[in-house]
Every structure is written in structure tokens, then in C-alpha cells.
């Protein structure tokens, strides 16, 4: 069972492993080019609790939001269960993905708290049924925060800030007991929980990227096209240099 925002007893914990990759000037240049060519569109804030008020505290009636193509942002605060001295433990929100589109990312863009981590998970449908403290109630779930521990067999805390949580939430070793899903999320409605069980005010922001099913992953073709163009430019300059030398 889940106790507050933490999994207890039958889950082994783990953070997120990061692999070291050697960095060279060439690789940095290539990465910069790809980043520029595949720059994300402006983020649309579809809900901000500081402006629009508290998100729903009722799993049967979550705040209903429709995602738009591009990047969508939701931000708010949660602050612990009353029995532990808190005031606002859960935010419930349903995201509707329009027909012809998919949600490719659920990024923990910001986390401000004196607590190491919070909890997030989702279920298919426009409301949440079942026990929110049982893993089987979720299609996928994860702890999030600047030092989150997750049940994937290595108890090392790691930051999730800036990470796309969807692939992690879909991993059975990362979210044991969940019913499972395959990213990206197809058109339809999904109910998400964002939770902080401890009596600590926790600020968060999640960014959801939505794209057309007919559009390839951002950065793939554009990056290849850009790098190809740079290669052609470099070749032309090299040939020009040789031509000048021959003359």
C-alpha cells in the first residue's frame, strides 16, 4: 500500500541511473545545432493554481483540462494530509488528448519543497476509481522531486526535475503492480494525481507535449536535415579551399 507519498513494505526503491557520455567540442556543437533546429514551441499555461484557484481534491470529479498541440503547462501546490498536519494533499486533474494527437511527454519541470519527493500517477478515464494507495489502481506512477526514490530495485535518490516521466511510469520495474500502458498516450482522457503526503508546501509544474500522430518525433528529421546541411556546407568550403590552392 501507499502511505502518504511513499511506497511501503513490498517495494524496493531506486533513483534514476544516469550514464556518463564523453563530451567533445564536436558533440557539443552537434547537440547545439539539433537543439536549435528542434526547438520546442512556446509553453502554453493551461492551468496555474496561483491564478485560477485550487485544482480539484476529488478523484471522482477532477479538474477537466483539454491539452492543445505543443507544450502545455500545469502548476500548483500540495501540502500534506490533514491527519499528519497538512492542509491540501492531492490535486486531481483529467487531461483530454484530442483525436489525431498523442501526448509524448509528462515532464517534471519544477519542484520546490522542503520534502525530497512527491507522488504522481494516472488512470485511464475522466475520473479515478479504486484505492489511490494501491499500485493496481494506476496505469503508471512515479515519485518526483529533487531527491526522489522509486521502486526499481536500487535505493538511490535522484532528481526528476527536467525528466519526462512517461517512459519511467510505463516501466514495470519502475512502477511495479501498475496495470501498465505504452507511451505515447493516445487520444482520450486520463486522470492524474499529484500528491504530497507530508505537511510541507510543495510547488510543482508539469509540462505535457502533444503532437499530431502524423508528425515524427521532434528533432529527428530536423536534426538530420540540419546536420546534413552543415556537412554539405563544410564540404563546399573544403572544396573551395582546395580550388584556391590549385590555382
DORO-248826 format. One record per residue (C-alpha): residue number from 0; x, y, z. Coordinates in Angstrom, 3 decimals, always signed. Layout:
N
<r><pos>NUM</pos><east>X</east><north>Y</north><up>Z</up></r>
...
This chain:
247
<r><pos>0</pos><east>+0.000</east><north>+0.000</north><up>+0.000</up></r>
<r><pos>1</pos><east>+0.934</east><north>+3.650</north><up>-0.362</up></r>
<r><pos>2</pos><east>+1.465</east><north>+5.617</north><up>+2.828</up></r>
<r><pos>3</pos><east>+1.365</east><north>+9.359</north><up>+2.251</up></r>
<r><pos>4</pos><east>+3.568</east><north>+9.882</north><up>-0.815</up></r>
<r><pos>5</pos><east>+5.780</east><north>+6.835</north><up>-0.188</up></r>
<r><pos>6</pos><east>+5.531</east><north>+3.172</north><up>-1.142</up></r>
<r><pos>7</pos><east>+5.988</east><north>+0.850</north><up>+1.836</up></r>
<r><pos>8</pos><east>+6.825</east><north>-2.786</north><up>+2.563</up></r>
<r><pos>9</pos><east>+6.813</east><north>-4.727</north><up>-0.688</up></r>
<r><pos>10</pos><east>+8.591</east><north>-2.237</north><up>-2.973</up></r>
<r><pos>11</pos><east>+12.361</east><north>-1.968</north><up>-3.341</up></r>
<r><pos>12</pos><east>+13.405</east><north>+1.576</north><up>-4.121</up></r>
<r><pos>13</pos><east>+15.656</east><north>+3.173</north><up>-6.675</up></r>
<r><pos>14</pos><east>+16.546</east><north>+6.502</north><up>-8.163</up></r>
<r><pos>15</pos><east>+17.271</east><north>+7.136</north><up>-11.796</up></r>
<r><pos>16</pos><east>+20.550</east><north>+5.957</north><up>-13.261</up></r>
<r><pos>17</pos><east>+22.419</east><north>+8.419</north><up>-15.430</up></r>
<r><pos>18</pos><east>+25.057</east><north>+7.117</north><up>-17.879</up></r>
<r><pos>19</pos><east>+28.196</east><north>+9.126</north><up>-18.487</up></r>
<r><pos>20</pos><east>+28.851</east><north>+10.107</north><up>-22.082</up></r>
<r><pos>21</pos><east>+32.164</east><north>+11.685</north><up>-23.140</up></r>
<r><pos>22</pos><east>+31.684</east><north>+15.265</north><up>-24.286</up></r>
<r><pos>23</pos><east>+33.737</east><north>+16.823</north><up>-27.078</up></r>
<r><pos>24</pos><east>+33.548</east><north>+20.140</north><up>-28.878</up></r>
<r><pos>25</pos><east>+32.159</east><north>+18.304</north><up>-31.877</up></r>
<r><pos>26</pos><east>+29.425</east><north>+16.597</north><up>-29.882</up></r>
<r><pos>27</pos><east>+28.531</east><north>+19.841</north><up>-28.127</up></r>
<r><pos>28</pos><east>+28.304</east><north>+21.601</north><up>-31.481</up></r>
<r><pos>29</pos><east>+26.109</east><north>+18.852</north><up>-32.911</up></r>
<r><pos>30</pos><east>+23.860</east><north>+18.918</north><up>-29.856</up></r>
<r><pos>31</pos><east>+23.546</east><north>+22.683</north><up>-30.063</up></r>
<r><pos>32</pos><east>+22.582</east><north>+22.501</north><up>-33.729</up></r>
<r><pos>33</pos><east>+19.968</east><north>+19.835</north><up>-33.013</up></r>
<r><pos>34</pos><east>+18.584</east><north>+21.847</north><up>-30.127</up></r>
<r><pos>35</pos><east>+18.252</east><north>+24.945</north><up>-32.257</up></r>
<r><pos>36</pos><east>+16.683</east><north>+23.103</north><up>-35.170</up></r>
<r><pos>37</pos><east>+14.274</east><north>+21.189</north><up>-32.949</up></r>
<r><pos>38</pos><east>+13.463</east><north>+23.997</north><up>-30.548</up></r>
<r><pos>39</pos><east>+10.241</east><north>+23.375</north><up>-28.673</up></r>
<r><pos>40</pos><east>+7.305</east><north>+25.710</north><up>-29.225</up></r>
<r><pos>41</pos><east>+6.286</east><north>+28.186</north><up>-26.547</up></r>
<r><pos>42</pos><east>+4.720</east><north>+26.600</north><up>-23.481</up></r>
<r><pos>43</pos><east>+1.008</east><north>+27.314</north><up>-23.035</up></r>
<r><pos>44</pos><east>-0.074</east><north>+27.536</north><up>-19.390</up></r>
<r><pos>45</pos><east>-3.418</east><north>+25.766</north><up>-19.338</up></r>
<r><pos>46</pos><east>-3.769</east><north>+25.916</north><up>-15.543</up></r>
<r><pos>47</pos><east>-1.975</east><north>+27.799</north><up>-12.784</up></r>
<r><pos>48</pos><east>-3.382</east><north>+27.492</north><up>-9.262</up></r>
<r><pos>49</pos><east>-1.971</east><north>+30.906</north><up>-8.358</up></r>
<r><pos>50</pos><east>-4.285</east><north>+32.403</north><up>-10.996</up></r>
<r><pos>51</pos><east>-7.224</east><north>+30.015</north><up>-11.319</up></r>
<r><pos>52</pos><east>-7.552</east><north>+28.612</north><up>-7.792</up></r>
<r><pos>53</pos><east>-7.033</east><north>+25.173</north><up>-6.296</up></r>
<r><pos>54</pos><east>-7.202</east><north>+22.122</north><up>-8.521</up></r>
<r><pos>55</pos><east>-9.805</east><north>+19.537</north><up>-7.544</up></r>
<r><pos>56</pos><east>-9.319</east><north>+17.490</north><up>-4.378</up></r>
<r><pos>57</pos><east>-11.927</east><north>+14.942</north><up>-5.513</up></r>
<r><pos>58</pos><east>-10.783</east><north>+11.896</north><up>-7.535</up></r>
<r><pos>59</pos><east>-14.352</east><north>+11.369</north><up>-8.763</up></r>
<r><pos>60</pos><east>-14.515</east><north>+14.921</north><up>-10.131</up></r>
<r><pos>61</pos><east>-11.046</east><north>+16.039</north><up>-11.221</up></r>
<r><pos>62</pos><east>-10.392</east><north>+19.400</north><up>-12.808</up></r>
<r><pos>63</pos><east>-11.002</east><north>+18.772</north><up>-16.531</up></r>
<r><pos>64</pos><east>-8.461</east><north>+20.207</north><up>-18.962</up></r>
<r><pos>65</pos><east>-8.022</east><north>+19.730</north><up>-22.705</up></r>
<r><pos>66</pos><east>-4.468</east><north>+19.643</north><up>-23.984</up></r>
<r><pos>67</pos><east>-3.542</east><north>+21.594</north><up>-27.107</up></r>
<r><pos>68</pos><east>-0.898</east><north>+20.815</north><up>-29.748</up></r>
<r><pos>69</pos><east>+2.529</east><north>+21.808</north><up>-28.497</up></r>
<r><pos>70</pos><east>+3.629</east><north>+22.162</north><up>-24.886</up></r>
<r><pos>71</pos><east>+1.056</east><north>+22.505</north><up>-22.094</up></r>
<r><pos>72</pos><east>+1.887</east><north>+23.568</north><up>-18.540</up></r>
<r><pos>73</pos><east>+0.059</east><north>+22.916</north><up>-15.262</up></r>
<r><pos>74</pos><east>+1.377</east><north>+24.270</north><up>-11.978</up></r>
<r><pos>75</pos><east>+0.186</east><north>+24.244</north><up>-8.393</up></r>
<r><pos>76</pos><east>+0.935</east><north>+23.313</north><up>-4.787</up></r>
<r><pos>77</pos><east>+0.121</east><north>+20.402</north><up>-2.497</up></r>
<r><pos>78</pos><east>+0.687</east><north>+20.433</north><up>+1.238</up></r>
<r><pos>79</pos><east>+0.085</east><north>+17.146</north><up>+3.096</up></r>
<r><pos>80</pos><east>-2.697</east><north>+15.068</north><up>+4.628</up></r>
<r><pos>81</pos><east>-4.649</east><north>+16.673</north><up>+7.496</up></r>
<r><pos>82</pos><east>-4.004</east><north>+13.697</north><up>+9.798</up></r>
<r><pos>83</pos><east>-0.295</east><north>+14.492</north><up>+9.540</up></r>
<r><pos>84</pos><east>-0.740</east><north>+18.231</north><up>+9.973</up></r>
<r><pos>85</pos><east>-1.184</east><north>+19.144</north><up>+6.317</up></r>
<r><pos>86</pos><east>-3.921</east><north>+21.026</north><up>+4.509</up></r>
<r><pos>87</pos><east>-4.031</east><north>+20.049</north><up>+0.810</up></r>
<r><pos>88</pos><east>-2.526</east><north>+16.638</north><up>-0.018</up></r>
<r><pos>89</pos><east>-3.855</east><north>+15.957</north><up>-3.513</up></r>
<r><pos>90</pos><east>-4.532</east><north>+17.666</north><up>-6.817</up></r>
<r><pos>91</pos><east>-6.686</east><north>+15.680</north><up>-9.262</up></r>
<r><pos>92</pos><east>-6.792</east><north>+16.672</north><up>-12.924</up></r>
<r><pos>93</pos><east>-8.053</east><north>+14.946</north><up>-16.068</up></r>
<r><pos>94</pos><east>-6.254</east><north>+15.615</north><up>-19.336</up></r>
<r><pos>95</pos><east>-8.080</east><north>+15.104</north><up>-22.631</up></r>
<r><pos>96</pos><east>-5.904</east><north>+14.494</north><up>-25.680</up></r>
<r><pos>97</pos><east>-7.752</east><north>+15.451</north><up>-28.887</up></r>
<r><pos>98</pos><east>-8.401</east><north>+12.962</north><up>-31.681</up></r>
<r><pos>99</pos><east>-5.450</east><north>+12.715</north><up>-34.052</up></r>
<r><pos>100</pos><east>-2.914</east><north>+13.638</north><up>-31.375</up></r>
<r><pos>101</pos><east>-0.745</east><north>+11.894</north><up>-28.782</up></r>
<r><pos>102</pos><east>+0.917</east><north>+13.019</north><up>-25.565</up></r>
<r><pos>103</pos><east>+4.621</east><north>+12.252</north><up>-25.853</up></r>
<r><pos>104</pos><east>+5.918</east><north>+13.660</north><up>-22.577</up></r>
<r><pos>105</pos><east>+4.990</east><north>+14.413</north><up>-18.975</up></r>
<r><pos>106</pos><east>+7.942</east><north>+16.449</north><up>-17.723</up></r>
<r><pos>107</pos><east>+8.504</east><north>+17.350</north><up>-14.081</up></r>
<r><pos>108</pos><east>+9.546</east><north>+20.889</north><up>-14.982</up></r>
<r><pos>109</pos><east>+9.690</east><north>+22.367</north><up>-11.463</up></r>
<r><pos>110</pos><east>+9.778</east><north>+21.118</north><up>-7.867</up></r>
<r><pos>111</pos><east>+10.003</east><north>+23.432</north><up>-4.829</up></r>
<r><pos>112</pos><east>+9.692</east><north>+21.802</north><up>-1.417</up></r>
<r><pos>113</pos><east>+11.439</east><north>+21.034</north><up>+1.868</up></r>
<r><pos>114</pos><east>+10.419</east><north>+17.408</north><up>+1.210</up></r>
<r><pos>115</pos><east>+12.563</east><north>+15.255</north><up>-1.068</up></r>
<r><pos>116</pos><east>+9.702</east><north>+13.984</north><up>-3.183</up></r>
<r><pos>117</pos><east>+6.035</east><north>+13.879</north><up>-4.075</up></r>
<r><pos>118</pos><east>+3.969</east><north>+11.286</north><up>-5.909</up></r>
<r><pos>119</pos><east>+2.177</east><north>+11.255</north><up>-9.254</up></r>
<r><pos>120</pos><east>+0.238</east><north>+8.605</north><up>-11.125</up></r>
<r><pos>121</pos><east>-2.645</east><north>+8.258</north><up>-13.547</up></r>
<r><pos>122</pos><east>-5.561</east><north>+6.098</north><up>-14.563</up></r>
<r><pos>123</pos><east>-7.437</east><north>+5.795</north><up>-17.857</up></r>
<r><pos>124</pos><east>-10.732</east><north>+7.696</north><up>-17.876</up></r>
<r><pos>125</pos><east>-12.275</east><north>+11.008</north><up>-16.830</up></r>
<r><pos>126</pos><east>-12.361</east><north>+10.129</north><up>-13.118</up></r>
<r><pos>127</pos><east>-10.371</east><north>+7.958</north><up>-10.730</up></r>
<r><pos>128</pos><east>-11.824</east><north>+4.799</north><up>-9.226</up></r>
<r><pos>129</pos><east>-10.321</east><north>+2.373</north><up>-6.739</up></r>
<r><pos>130</pos><east>-7.875</east><north>+2.927</north><up>-3.888</up></r>
<r><pos>131</pos><east>-5.302</east><north>+5.662</north><up>-4.637</up></r>
<r><pos>132</pos><east>-2.946</east><north>+3.985</north><up>-2.134</up></r>
<r><pos>133</pos><east>-2.777</east><north>+0.743</north><up>-4.143</up></r>
<r><pos>134</pos><east>-0.442</east><north>+0.336</north><up>-7.110</up></r>
<r><pos>135</pos><east>-3.006</east><north>-1.647</north><up>-9.107</up></r>
<r><pos>136</pos><east>-5.231</east><north>+1.446</north><up>-9.295</up></r>
<r><pos>137</pos><east>-2.718</east><north>+3.141</north><up>-11.603</up></r>
<r><pos>138</pos><east>-1.733</east><north>+2.632</north><up>-15.220</up></r>
<r><pos>139</pos><east>+1.643</east><north>+4.076</north><up>-14.185</up></r>
<r><pos>140</pos><east>+3.152</east><north>+6.101</north><up>-11.367</up></r>
<r><pos>141</pos><east>+6.371</east><north>+7.662</north><up>-10.074</up></r>
<r><pos>142</pos><east>+7.808</east><north>+9.701</north><up>-7.248</up></r>
<r><pos>143</pos><east>+9.057</east><north>+13.083</north><up>-8.398</up></r>
<r><pos>144</pos><east>+11.278</east><north>+15.685</north><up>-6.783</up></r>
<r><pos>145</pos><east>+14.876</east><north>+16.779</north><up>-6.291</up></r>
<r><pos>146</pos><east>+15.803</east><north>+13.552</north><up>-4.488</up></r>
<r><pos>147</pos><east>+13.103</east><north>+11.021</north><up>-5.390</up></r>
<r><pos>148</pos><east>+13.364</east><north>+7.312</north><up>-4.643</up></r>
<r><pos>149</pos><east>+11.420</east><north>+4.925</north><up>-6.826</up></r>
<r><pos>150</pos><east>+10.738</east><north>+1.192</north><up>-6.554</up></r>
<r><pos>151</pos><east>+13.011</east><north>-0.126</north><up>-9.266</up></r>
<r><pos>152</pos><east>+15.495</east><north>-2.152</north><up>-7.222</up></r>
<r><pos>153</pos><east>+18.175</east><north>+0.404</north><up>-6.412</up></r>
<r><pos>154</pos><east>+17.595</east><north>+2.690</north><up>-3.407</up></r>
<r><pos>155</pos><east>+19.450</east><north>+5.710</north><up>-4.789</up></r>
<r><pos>156</pos><east>+17.658</east><north>+9.043</north><up>-4.681</up></r>
<r><pos>157</pos><east>+17.835</east><north>+11.175</north><up>-7.814</up></r>
<r><pos>158</pos><east>+16.286</east><north>+14.346</north><up>-9.160</up></r>
<r><pos>159</pos><east>+13.456</east><north>+14.033</north><up>-11.661</up></r>
<r><pos>160</pos><east>+13.365</east><north>+17.746</north><up>-12.453</up></r>
<r><pos>161</pos><east>+13.526</east><north>+18.151</north><up>-16.218</up></r>
<r><pos>162</pos><east>+12.792</east><north>+14.480</north><up>-16.901</up></r>
<r><pos>163</pos><east>+9.987</east><north>+13.011</north><up>-19.000</up></r>
<r><pos>164</pos><east>+8.286</east><north>+10.664</north><up>-16.528</up></r>
<r><pos>165</pos><east>+6.132</east><north>+8.784</north><up>-19.061</up></r>
<r><pos>166</pos><east>+8.742</east><north>+6.142</north><up>-20.024</up></r>
<r><pos>167</pos><east>+9.560</east><north>+5.574</north><up>-16.353</up></r>
<r><pos>168</pos><east>+5.907</east><north>+5.263</north><up>-15.346</up></r>
<r><pos>169</pos><east>+5.423</east><north>+2.700</north><up>-18.131</up></r>
<r><pos>170</pos><east>+8.344</east><north>+0.538</north><up>-16.943</up></r>
<r><pos>171</pos><east>+7.079</east><north>-2.433</north><up>-14.847</up></r>
<r><pos>172</pos><east>+10.289</east><north>-2.458</north><up>-12.798</up></r>
<r><pos>173</pos><east>+9.883</east><north>+1.246</north><up>-12.060</up></r>
<r><pos>174</pos><east>+6.141</east><north>+1.061</north><up>-11.321</up></r>
<r><pos>175</pos><east>+5.532</east><north>-2.498</north><up>-10.068</up></r>
<r><pos>176</pos><east>+1.917</east><north>-3.505</north><up>-9.617</up></r>
<r><pos>177</pos><east>+0.525</east><north>-0.898</north><up>-12.029</up></r>
<r><pos>178</pos><east>-1.757</east><north>-2.093</north><up>-14.826</up></r>
<r><pos>179</pos><east>+0.634</east><north>-0.667</north><up>-17.423</up></r>
<r><pos>180</pos><east>+0.489</east><north>+1.370</north><up>-20.625</up></r>
<r><pos>181</pos><east>+2.551</east><north>+2.051</north><up>-23.730</up></r>
<r><pos>182</pos><east>+3.769</east><north>+5.603</north><up>-24.417</up></r>
<r><pos>183</pos><east>+2.862</east><north>+7.879</north><up>-26.045</up></r>
<r><pos>184</pos><east>-0.622</east><north>+8.338</north><up>-24.640</up></r>
<r><pos>185</pos><east>-3.206</east><north>+8.122</north><up>-27.411</up></r>
<r><pos>186</pos><east>-6.240</east><north>+10.364</north><up>-27.846</up></r>
<r><pos>187</pos><east>-8.599</east><north>+10.072</north><up>-24.893</up></r>
<r><pos>188</pos><east>-8.960</east><north>+11.210</north><up>-21.289</up></r>
<r><pos>189</pos><east>-6.655</east><north>+10.338</north><up>-18.391</up></r>
<r><pos>190</pos><east>-6.962</east><north>+11.255</north><up>-14.719</up></r>
<r><pos>191</pos><east>-3.733</east><north>+12.262</north><up>-12.971</up></r>
<r><pos>192</pos><east>-2.963</east><north>+12.576</north><up>-9.276</up></r>
<r><pos>193</pos><east>-0.283</east><north>+14.932</north><up>-7.950</up></r>
<r><pos>194</pos><east>+0.329</east><north>+14.339</north><up>-4.249</up></r>
<r><pos>195</pos><east>+2.396</east><north>+15.437</north><up>-1.271</up></r>
<r><pos>196</pos><east>+1.614</east><north>+13.417</north><up>+1.846</up></r>
<r><pos>197</pos><east>+3.871</east><north>+15.200</north><up>+4.322</up></r>
<r><pos>198</pos><east>+2.802</east><north>+18.532</north><up>+5.880</up></r>
<r><pos>199</pos><east>+5.111</east><north>+20.558</north><up>+3.634</up></r>
<r><pos>200</pos><east>+4.052</east><north>+23.008</north><up>+0.945</up></r>
<r><pos>201</pos><east>+5.288</east><north>+21.622</north><up>-2.357</up></r>
<r><pos>202</pos><east>+5.218</east><north>+23.649</north><up>-5.554</up></r>
<r><pos>203</pos><east>+5.280</east><north>+21.822</north><up>-8.866</up></r>
<r><pos>204</pos><east>+4.958</east><north>+22.306</north><up>-12.601</up></r>
<r><pos>205</pos><east>+4.361</east><north>+19.601</north><up>-15.193</up></r>
<r><pos>206</pos><east>+4.737</east><north>+20.157</north><up>-18.925</up></r>
<r><pos>207</pos><east>+2.853</east><north>+17.896</north><up>-21.337</up></r>
<r><pos>208</pos><east>+3.869</east><north>+17.835</north><up>-25.003</up></r>
<r><pos>209</pos><east>+1.182</east><north>+16.950</north><up>-27.547</up></r>
<r><pos>210</pos><east>+1.851</east><north>+16.315</north><up>-31.221</up></r>
<r><pos>211</pos><east>-0.028</east><north>+15.038</north><up>-34.246</up></r>
<r><pos>212</pos><east>+0.117</east><north>+11.301</north><up>-34.857</up></r>
<r><pos>213</pos><east>+1.305</east><north>+12.111</north><up>-38.399</up></r>
<r><pos>214</pos><east>+4.300</east><north>+14.143</north><up>-37.193</up></r>
<r><pos>215</pos><east>+7.604</east><north>+12.357</north><up>-36.365</up></r>
<r><pos>216</pos><east>+9.324</east><north>+12.797</north><up>-33.022</up></r>
<r><pos>217</pos><east>+10.571</east><north>+16.390</north><up>-32.676</up></r>
<r><pos>218</pos><east>+14.227</east><north>+16.793</north><up>-33.562</up></r>
<r><pos>219</pos><east>+14.728</east><north>+13.575</north><up>-35.524</up></r>
<r><pos>220</pos><east>+14.241</east><north>+14.606</north><up>-39.142</up></r>
<r><pos>221</pos><east>+15.022</east><north>+18.269</north><up>-38.488</up></r>
<r><pos>222</pos><east>+18.278</east><north>+17.393</north><up>-36.777</up></r>
<r><pos>223</pos><east>+19.311</east><north>+15.072</north><up>-39.592</up></r>
<r><pos>224</pos><east>+18.411</east><north>+17.702</north><up>-42.157</up></r>
<r><pos>225</pos><east>+20.358</east><north>+20.353</north><up>-40.278</up></r>
<r><pos>226</pos><east>+23.433</east><north>+18.176</north><up>-39.822</up></r>
<r><pos>227</pos><east>+23.270</east><north>+17.192</north><up>-43.495</up></r>
<r><pos>228</pos><east>+23.186</east><north>+20.854</north><up>-44.462</up></r>
<r><pos>229</pos><east>+26.196</east><north>+21.576</north><up>-42.258</up></r>
<r><pos>230</pos><east>+28.091</east><north>+18.664</north><up>-43.786</up></r>
<r><pos>231</pos><east>+27.379</east><north>+19.972</north><up>-47.298</up></r>
<r><pos>232</pos><east>+28.459</east><north>+23.477</north><up>-46.264</up></r>
<r><pos>233</pos><east>+31.694</east><north>+22.136</north><up>-44.771</up></r>
<r><pos>234</pos><east>+32.366</east><north>+20.118</north><up>-47.926</up></r>
<r><pos>235</pos><east>+31.787</east><north>+23.133</north><up>-50.136</up></r>
<r><pos>236</pos><east>+34.184</east><north>+25.211</north><up>-48.054</up></r>
<r><pos>237</pos><east>+36.789</east><north>+22.440</north><up>-48.203</up></r>
<r><pos>238</pos><east>+36.469</east><north>+22.155</north><up>-51.967</up></r>
<r><pos>239</pos><east>+36.693</east><north>+25.913</north><up>-52.310</up></r>
<r><pos>240</pos><east>+39.870</east><north>+25.912</north><up>-50.257</up></r>
<r><pos>241</pos><east>+41.427</east><north>+23.195</north><up>-52.424</up></r>
<r><pos>242</pos><east>+40.351</east><north>+25.034</north><up>-55.547</up></r>
<r><pos>243</pos><east>+42.111</east><north>+28.184</north><up>-54.351</up></r>
<r><pos>244</pos><east>+45.280</east><north>+26.196</north><up>-53.651</up></r>
<r><pos>245</pos><east>+45.261</east><north>+24.563</north><up>-57.113</up></r>
<r><pos>246</pos><east>+45.008</east><north>+27.933</north><up>-58.805</up></r>
